[in-house]
Amino acid sequence: MFRQSAGSSLCYACGKLNRVDARTCFYCGALFPGLWGFGPGIGHVVGQLSFAKVVMIACGVFYLASLALSPGSLGRPRGLFGLFAPSMPALDALGMTGSVALAQGRWWTLITAIYLHAGLLHVAFNLLWVNQLAPPVEEAYGRARLVVIFTAGGVAGFLLSDLGGVAFSVGASGAVFGLLGALVYYGRSRGGAVGWAVLRQYGQWAVVLLVLGFLMPGVNNIAHAGGFAGGYLAGLALGHEEQSGAGGLAVVAAGGTVLITAVCFALALWRAFAP
C-alpha cells in the first residue's frame, strides 16, 4: 500500500524519525511529519527521481506537446537552430512569455515558459546544462532549495527580459543561469579552498556561457543576466545547508513553488483551450 498506517517515518522538515501518525515532529515541531501516512510513499517515489530528471521529463513532455499542436511547421526549412521548431501559436497556447504576454496580464507565463523550447537544439542544450548543474546545487543547498532556486532564476530572467521589451521568449536557460548564480554565491560565502574552487569553476562557466550567448542568433541574453541575479539572490536569501541546515521553511517554500507551477500551467491551458 502507498499509505503507511503504523510504524515510523522520517519527518519531511528535519529528516528525523517520528511515528508516522504523529501530529507534530518531536524534534522540530513540524505539523504532521508523516504527511498523514503518505510521507514514506512520497519519499520513496521522489527518491527515485532526481530534480534534473523531473525537469528533463517535464520539458520533454511540453516540447512534444508543442510539436503535436503544430505538425504543419515541422516540414518548413528553418536552418540548424530551427530544427523541429514548434509554431508560435503552439508555444503561446502552452504559456510562452514576453512583453506581449506580460502586457496582457498573463503573469503565469513567467513560470510556464521555463519548460517550453523553440527547437530540438534549444531543448537539448538547456537540458544538458540542467543535468550538469542541478546535482552540485542540490549537494550545496539540498533538494528543496534547488527547486526554489531553479524557479527563481527562470522567473527573474523572464521578468527582466519582458520588462526590457523582449516580445516573445521561452526556455530554461534563465533558470540554468540561476543555478550558476547560486553556485557562485555558495563559493563566495563558503570561502576557503573548496569555496574558491567552486567560485572559480562556476564563475568561469557563467562568463563563457554569457559570451557565447552574444555569438549565437536568437539568444535572450537579458534573461541570462536576470536569471543569474535571481539565482544568486535566492541562494543569499535561502542560505546553503552549511549555513542553515536542512530547513523546514525551505521544504514549505519548495512545496509552494511546485503548487504555483502547477497552477500556472492550469491557467495557461485553461486560457488556450477552455470553451
TITIRO-386031 format. One record per residue (C-alpha): residue number from 0; x, y, z. Coordinates in steps of 0.5 Angstrom, whole numbers, padded with zeros to 4 digits. Example, Ala and Ser with C-alpha at 12.3 -4.5 7.8 and 13.67 -1.06 7.14 Angstrom:
<sites>
SITE  resi     xx     yy     zz
SITE     0   0025  -0009   0016
SITE     1   0027  -0002   0014
</sites>
This chain:
<sites>
SITE  resi     xx     yy     zz
SITE     0   0000   0000   0000
SITE     1   0002   0007  -0001
SITE     2   0000   0010   0005
SITE     3   0003   0007   0012
SITE     4  -0002   0007   0018
SITE     5   0003   0005   0023
SITE     6   0011   0005   0025
SITE     7   0016   0010   0024
SITE     8   0018   0015   0018
SITE     9   0022   0021   0017
SITE    10   0020   0028   0018
SITE    11   0019   0032   0012
SITE    12   0022   0038   0015
SITE    13   0028   0036   0019
SITE    14   0029   0029   0017
SITE    15   0029   0025   0024
SITE    16   0025   0019   0026
SITE    17   0018   0020   0028
SITE    18   0011   0016   0029
SITE    19   0008   0016   0022
SITE    20   0002   0018   0025
SITE    21   0005   0024   0030
SITE    22   0001   0030   0030
SITE    23   0008   0034   0031
SITE    24   0015   0033   0030
SITE    25   0018   0031   0037
SITE    26   0025   0035   0034
SITE    27   0023   0041   0030
SITE    28   0015   0042   0032
SITE    29   0013   0041   0024
SITE    30   0006   0039   0023
SITE    31   0004   0032   0021
SITE    32   0011   0030   0020
SITE    33   0009   0023   0017
SITE    34   0004   0027   0012
SITE    35  -0002   0023   0014
SITE    36   0002   0017   0013
SITE    37   0003   0018   0006
SITE    38   0010   0021   0007
SITE    39   0014   0015   0006
SITE    40   0011   0013   0000
SITE    41   0012   0020  -0003
SITE    42   0019   0020   0000
SITE    43   0020   0013  -0004
SITE    44   0018   0016  -0011
SITE    45   0021   0022  -0010
SITE    46   0028   0019  -0008
SITE    47   0028   0015  -0015
SITE    48   0028   0021  -0019
SITE    49   0033   0027  -0019
SITE    50   0031   0034  -0020
SITE    51   0034   0034  -0026
SITE    52   0031   0028  -0029
SITE    53   0024   0031  -0027
SITE    54   0026   0038  -0030
SITE    55   0028   0034  -0036
SITE    56   0022   0030  -0037
SITE    57   0017   0036  -0036
SITE    58   0021   0040  -0041
SITE    59   0021   0034  -0046
SITE    60   0013   0033  -0045
SITE    61   0012   0040  -0046
SITE    62   0016   0040  -0052
SITE    63   0013   0034  -0055
SITE    64   0006   0037  -0054
SITE    65   0008   0044  -0057
SITE    66   0010   0040  -0063
SITE    67   0004   0036  -0063
SITE    68   0000   0043  -0063
SITE    69   0004   0045  -0069
SITE    70   0005   0039  -0074
SITE    71   0005   0043  -0080
SITE    72   0011   0047  -0078
SITE    73   0016   0041  -0078
SITE    74   0017   0041  -0085
SITE    75   0019   0048  -0086
SITE    76   0026   0049  -0087
SITE    77   0029   0054  -0082
SITE    78   0036   0052  -0081
SITE    79   0040   0049  -0076
SITE    80   0037   0053  -0070
SITE    81   0030   0052  -0072
SITE    82   0031   0044  -0073
SITE    83   0024   0041  -0071
SITE    84   0021   0048  -0068
SITE    85   0014   0049  -0066
SITE    86   0010   0054  -0068
SITE    87   0009   0061  -0065
SITE    88   0001   0060  -0064
SITE    89   0003   0053  -0060
SITE    90   0008   0056  -0056
SITE    91   0003   0061  -0054
SITE    92  -0002   0056  -0052
SITE    93   0002   0053  -0047
SITE    94   0005   0059  -0044
SITE    95   0010   0063  -0048
SITE    96   0012   0069  -0044
SITE    97   0015   0076  -0047
SITE    98   0013   0083  -0046
SITE    99   0006   0082  -0050
SITE   100   0004   0077  -0045
SITE   101   0006   0081  -0039
SITE   102   0002   0087  -0042
SITE   103  -0004   0082  -0043
SITE   104  -0003   0081  -0035
SITE   105  -0001   0073  -0036
SITE   106   0004   0073  -0031
SITE   107   0004   0066  -0030
SITE   108   0008   0065  -0037
SITE   109   0014   0068  -0033
SITE   110   0014   0060  -0030
SITE   111   0011   0056  -0036
SITE   112   0016   0059  -0041
SITE   113   0021   0056  -0037
SITE   114   0019   0049  -0039
SITE   115   0018   0051  -0046
SITE   116   0023   0051  -0052
SITE   117   0024   0053  -0059
SITE   118   0027   0048  -0062
SITE   119   0031   0041  -0062
SITE   120   0038   0044  -0060
SITE   121   0035   0049  -0056
SITE   122   0032   0044  -0051
SITE   123   0038   0039  -0052
SITE   124   0043   0045  -0050
SITE   125   0039   0047  -0044
SITE   126   0037   0040  -0041
SITE   127   0045   0038  -0042
SITE   128   0046   0044  -0037
SITE   129   0041   0043  -0032
SITE   130   0043   0036  -0032
SITE   131   0050   0038  -0031
SITE   132   0049   0044  -0025
SITE   133   0043   0041  -0021
SITE   134   0047   0036  -0018
SITE   135   0052   0041  -0015
SITE   136   0047   0046  -0013
SITE   137   0043   0040  -0009
SITE   138   0049   0038  -0006
SITE   139   0050   0045  -0003
SITE   140   0043   0047  -0002
SITE   141   0039   0041  -0001
SITE   142   0033   0039  -0006
SITE   143   0028   0044  -0003
SITE   144   0032   0050  -0004
SITE   145   0034   0047  -0011
SITE   146   0027   0047  -0013
SITE   147   0026   0055  -0011
SITE   148   0033   0057  -0014
SITE   149   0031   0054  -0021
SITE   150   0025   0057  -0021
SITE   151   0027   0064  -0018
SITE   152   0033   0064  -0023
SITE   153   0028   0063  -0029
SITE   154   0022   0068  -0027
SITE   155   0028   0073  -0025
SITE   156   0031   0072  -0032
SITE   157   0024   0073  -0036
SITE   158   0021   0078  -0032
SITE   159   0028   0083  -0033
SITE   160   0027   0081  -0041
SITE   161   0020   0082  -0041
SITE   162   0020   0089  -0038
SITE   163   0026   0090  -0042
SITE   164   0022   0089  -0049
SITE   165   0023   0082  -0051
SITE   166   0017   0081  -0054
SITE   167   0017   0073  -0054
SITE   168   0021   0068  -0050
SITE   169   0022   0061  -0048
SITE   170   0027   0056  -0045
SITE   171   0030   0054  -0039
SITE   172   0037   0058  -0040
SITE   173   0035   0063  -0035
SITE   174   0034   0058  -0030
SITE   175   0040   0055  -0032
SITE   176   0044   0061  -0030
SITE   177   0040   0062  -0024
SITE   178   0044   0055  -0022
SITE   179   0050   0058  -0024
SITE   180   0049   0064  -0019
SITE   181   0047   0060  -0013
SITE   182   0054   0056  -0014
SITE   183   0058   0063  -0015
SITE   184   0054   0065  -0008
SITE   185   0056   0059  -0005
SITE   186   0063   0059  -0007
SITE   187   0064   0066  -0004
SITE   188   0060   0065   0002
SITE   189   0064   0059   0004
SITE   190   0071   0061   0003
SITE   191   0077   0057   0004
SITE   192   0080   0053  -0002
SITE   193   0073   0049  -0003
SITE   194   0070   0055  -0004
SITE   195   0075   0059  -0008
SITE   196   0075   0053  -0013
SITE   197   0067   0053  -0013
SITE   198   0067   0060  -0015
SITE   199   0073   0060  -0020
SITE   200   0070   0054  -0024
SITE   201   0062   0056  -0024
SITE   202   0064   0064  -0025
SITE   203   0068   0062  -0031
SITE   204   0063   0058  -0034
SITE   205   0058   0063  -0033
SITE   206   0062   0068  -0036
SITE   207   0064   0063  -0042
SITE   208   0056   0062  -0043
SITE   209   0054   0069  -0043
SITE   210   0059   0071  -0048
SITE   211   0057   0065  -0052
SITE   212   0050   0068  -0052
SITE   213   0052   0074  -0056
SITE   214   0055   0070  -0061
SITE   215   0049   0066  -0063
SITE   216   0043   0068  -0066
SITE   217   0036   0069  -0062
SITE   218   0039   0068  -0055
SITE   219   0036   0072  -0050
SITE   220   0042   0075  -0046
SITE   221   0038   0079  -0042
SITE   222   0034   0073  -0039
SITE   223   0041   0070  -0038
SITE   224   0043   0076  -0034
SITE   225   0037   0076  -0030
SITE   226   0037   0069  -0028
SITE   227   0044   0069  -0026
SITE   228   0042   0075  -0021
SITE   229   0036   0071  -0019
SITE   230   0039   0065  -0017
SITE   231   0045   0069  -0013
SITE   232   0040   0073  -0009
SITE   233   0036   0066  -0008
SITE   234   0042   0063  -0005
SITE   235   0043   0069  -0001
SITE   236   0036   0069   0002
SITE   237   0035   0062   0003
SITE   238   0043   0060   0005
SITE   239   0046   0054   0004
SITE   240   0046   0048   0008
SITE   241   0052   0049   0012
SITE   242   0049   0056   0014
SITE   243   0042   0054   0016
SITE   244   0042   0046   0016
SITE   245   0036   0043   0012
SITE   246   0031   0048   0014
SITE   247   0023   0046   0015
SITE   248   0022   0053   0011
SITE   249   0026   0051   0005
SITE   250   0021   0045   0005
SITE   251   0015   0049   0005
SITE   252   0018   0054   0000
SITE   253   0019   0048  -0005
SITE   254   0012   0045  -0004
SITE   255   0009   0052  -0005
SITE   256   0014   0053  -0011
SITE   257   0011   0046  -0014
SITE   258   0004   0048  -0013
SITE   259   0005   0055  -0016
SITE   260   0008   0052  -0022
SITE   261   0002   0047  -0023
SITE   262  -0003   0053  -0022
SITE   263   0001   0057  -0028
SITE   264   0000   0051  -0033
SITE   265  -0007   0050  -0031
SITE   266  -0008   0058  -0032
SITE   267  -0004   0057  -0039
SITE   268  -0008   0051  -0041
SITE   269  -0015   0054  -0039
SITE   270  -0014   0060  -0043
SITE   271  -0012   0057  -0049
SITE   272  -0017   0051  -0049
SITE   273  -0023   0053  -0045
SITE   274  -0029   0054  -0049
</sites>
